[in-house]
């Protein structure tokens, strides 16, 4: 499998876990500690608290009228052996089939036994919700 195929497969599983609201599967796609640089301050989150955070995100998305997430890989680059950068676009779809919100997300992944997210830049998502007058 090529590098691009591996990353495409990874994010297919990632989006599928979100769509199924499977916090366990989603959190297993992250390193033991995930890093989150953010406009209002950087933080780190261990896998167990991240799992709980995923459940809160699922609740938040449902409250915004989202019934289905869609994601597409825009780009992926192997920065170093077993270290990659990926850019995704997400469309959070409502019951009427129209997007409720849309944004780009950047990830840094590392491959140990498998690819896992180490760091994410969620500035695009935060800006999308702020533009709608909703605090994430």
Secondary structure, 3 states (H helix, E strand, C coil): CCHHHHHHHHHHHHHHHHHCCCHHHHHHCEEEEEEECCCCCCEEEEHHHHHHHHHHHHHHHHHCCEEEEEEEEEEEEEEECCEEEEEEEEEEEECCCCEEEEEEEEEEEEECCCEEEEEEECHHHHHHHHHCCCCC
